[in-house]
Amino acid sequence: MYELKCSNCDTIKTYTNKRSWYNAKKRQSKCKPCQNNEASEYWIGRKKPNYPKHRRRQSDKTEFFRSCPDCDKTLYYSGKYNLELAIKRETVCDSCANYKYEKSWNDVISQSARKQMRATKAGYETWEEYKQNYPMKKAYINKVHKLTRKQPLHLLENYDKLEKNWGVNGTKGAYQIDHIKSIDKCWKDGTTAEQCSDLSNLQIITWEDNLRKNR
């Protein structure tokens, strides 16, 4: 169990994972109430009084306008061409369109196509193959990550650099824990999660080298 004092008040935050504790310490993390107060002040404009409101921008009233065919609401257009096109297509306002055109994502792309896209993204040729193997692979990946965190990582070369600057891809000078034989290859070769996460299969390298290695 790791403890960290809120950088804004005296609240003590606890962490079960050393990496999470280290990152929170590096970011000078605040407790939840302090974060909420800071966020609320930000959005109501106390810190940025001129910050634009997050609402849909309404068109200014112009000389080009017409009434909605269904509810007679006045609709304004930026130019004559847009007005003539709206009249030709008999378009309605957004409120009327919500119930007049009952279209959803299912009308854009079929369920079977979405399943195939999901399977292809995960590296499988068919949905049936994905449905049969993906849950087991996901469980394998989770187990490898869990066992990796339990290894004596401080014995690895560059561990001091990892402690100082651990980060995701794109972070300047960031280091990452890498599996020499990738998790995907271990899964395909039938290597156990224990073998894949063993210290002998781990190294600490920069995110650029890690990305270059996986290509």
C-alpha positions in Angstrom: 0.0 0.0 0.0 1.4 3.4 -1.0 0.3 6.7 0.4 0.5 10.2 -1.1 -0.6 13.5 0.3 -2.9 15.7 -1.9 -0.9 18.5 -3.4 -3.8 20.9 -2.6 -5.0 19.8 0.9 -4.0 17.4 3.7 -6.0 14.5 2.3 -4.1 11.2 2.1 -4.6 9.1 -1.0 -3.7 5.4 -1.1 -2.5 3.3 -4.0 -2.1 -0.4 -4.4 0.1 -0.1 -7.4 3.6 1.4 -7.2 3.4 2.7 -10.8 0.2 4.5 -10.2 1.6 6.0 -7.0 4.8 7.1 -8.8 2.8 8.7 -11.7 0.5 10.5 -9.2 3.5 11.8 -7.3 5.1 13.0 -10.5 1.9 14.8 -11.6 1.4 16.3 -8.1 -2.0 14.7 -8.2 -4.9 16.1 -6.2 -7.7 14.3 -4.3 -11.1 13.9 -6.0 -12.9 16.8 -4.2 -10.1 19.2 -5.2 -10.2 18.0 -8.8 -13.9 18.5 -8.9 -13.7 22.0 -7.5 -10.9 22.9 -10.0 -13.0 21.5 -12.9 -16.1 23.3 -11.8 -14.2 26.6 -11.6 -12.8 26.1 -15.0 -16.1 25.5 -16.8 -18.1 28.2 -15.1 -15.5 30.7 -16.2 -13.8 31.8 -13.0 -10.4 31.0 -14.4 -11.2 31.7 -18.0 -14.0 34.3 -18.1 -13.8 34.6 -21.9 -13.8 30.9 -22.6 -16.5 30.1 -25.2 -19.6 28.3 -24.0 -19.9 24.7 -25.2 -23.2 25.0 -27.0 -24.2 24.6 -30.6 -23.6 27.8 -32.6 -26.8 29.2 -34.0 -26.7 30.9 -37.4 -27.1 34.7 -37.3 -30.4 36.0 -38.7 -30.0 36.8 -42.3 -32.1 37.8 -45.3 -32.3 34.1 -46.4 -34.9 32.3 -44.3 -38.0 30.1 -44.6 -40.4 28.3 -42.3 -40.1 24.6 -41.4 -42.8 22.8 -43.4 -43.9 20.8 -40.3 -43.8 23.2 -37.4 -43.5 26.7 -38.9 -40.3 27.4 -37.0 -38.1 30.0 -38.8 -35.0 28.6 -40.3 -32.1 30.9 -41.4 -29.5 30.2 -44.1 -26.1 31.7 -44.9 -26.8 32.2 -48.6 -29.4 32.1 -51.4 -28.1 28.7 -52.7 -28.6 27.0 -49.4 -32.1 28.4 -49.1 -33.0 27.2 -52.6 -31.6 23.8 -51.9 -33.6 23.5 -48.6 -36.8 24.4 -50.4 -36.1 21.9 -53.2 -35.4 19.1 -50.7 -38.2 20.2 -48.3 -35.9 19.9 -45.3 -37.3 20.3 -41.8 -35.8 21.6 -38.6 -33.7 19.4 -36.3 -36.5 18.9 -33.9 -38.9 17.6 -36.5 -36.2 15.5 -38.1 -35.7 13.5 -34.9 -39.1 11.9 -35.2 -39.6 12.2 -39.0 -36.5 10.2 -40.0 -36.2 7.3 -37.6 -32.7 6.3 -38.6 -30.0 4.9 -36.4 -26.5 3.3 -36.7 -28.3 0.0 -37.8 -29.4 1.8 -40.9 -25.9 2.9 -41.8 -24.0 -0.4 -41.4 -25.4 -3.9 -40.8 -24.8 -6.0 -37.7 -22.9 -8.6 -39.6 -20.5 -6.0 -41.1 -19.8 -4.6 -37.6 -19.0 -8.0 -36.3 -16.6 -8.6 -39.2 -14.9 -5.3 -38.6 -14.5 -6.1 -34.9 -13.0 -9.5 -35.7 -10.6 -8.1 -38.4 -9.4 -5.4 -36.0 -8.5 -8.1 -33.4 -6.6 -10.1 -36.0 -9.1 -12.8 -36.9 -10.6 -13.7 -40.3 -14.1 -14.5 -39.2 -16.5 -13.6 -36.4 -16.8 -17.2 -35.4 -13.1 -17.5 -34.9 -13.0 -14.3 -33.0 -15.9 -15.3 -30.7 -14.2 -18.6 -30.0 -10.7 -17.4 -29.4 -10.7 -13.8 -28.4 -12.0 -14.1 -24.8 -9.2 -16.7 -24.1 -6.6 -14.4 -25.7 -7.8 -11.4 -23.7 -7.6 -13.4 -20.5 -4.1 -14.5 -21.5 -3.0 -10.9 -22.1 -4.4 -9.7 -18.8 -2.6 -12.6 -16.9 0.7 -11.7 -18.6 0.4 -8.1 -17.6 -0.5 -9.1 -14.0 2.4 -11.4 -13.7 4.8 -8.9 -15.3 4.0 -6.3 -12.6 4.9 -8.9 -9.9 8.4 -9.5 -11.3 11.5 -7.9 -9.6 11.7 -5.2 -12.3 14.3 -3.3 -10.3 16.8 -5.9 -11.4 16.4 -4.9 -15.1 18.8 -2.6 -16.8 17.5 1.0 -17.2 15.1 0.5 -14.3 16.3 3.9 -12.8 15.3 5.6 -16.1 11.9 3.9 -16.0 11.3 5.2 -12.5 12.2 8.7 -13.6 10.3 8.8 -16.9 7.8 6.1 -17.5 5.3 7.0 -20.2 3.2 6.1 -23.2 4.1 6.5 -26.9 4.9 10.1 -27.8 6.2 11.1 -24.4 9.6 12.7 -24.7 12.3 10.5 -23.3 9.8 8.0 -21.9 10.8 4.4 -21.1 8.6 1.3 -21.2 8.6 -2.4 -20.1 8.9 -4.5 -23.2 8.4 -8.3 -23.7 11.4 -9.4 -25.8 9.2 -12.2 -27.3 5.9 -10.3 -27.8 2.8 -11.3 -26.0 1.0 -11.9 -29.4 3.8 -14.3 -30.5 3.8 -16.1 -27.2 0.1 -16.6 -27.5 0.4 -18.0 -31.0 3.3 -20.3 -30.1 1.5 -21.6 -27.0 4.0 -20.1 -24.5 2.6 -20.0 -21.0 1.8 -16.7 -19.4 4.3 -17.4 -16.7 7.1 -17.9 -19.3 6.0 -14.8 -21.3 6.1 -12.6 -18.2 9.3 -14.1 -16.8 12.1 -11.6 -16.0 14.3 -13.2 -18.7 11.7 -12.1 -21.4 11.6 -8.5 -20.1 13.6 -5.4 -21.0 13.3 -1.7 -20.4 13.6 0.4 -23.6 12.4 3.7 -24.9 9.0 3.9 -26.5 10.6 4.7 -29.9 12.6 1.4 -29.7 9.5 -0.5 -28.6 7.5 0.9 -31.4 10.2 0.2 -33.9 10.6 -3.4 -32.6 6.9 -4.2 -33.1 6.8 -3.1 -36.7 
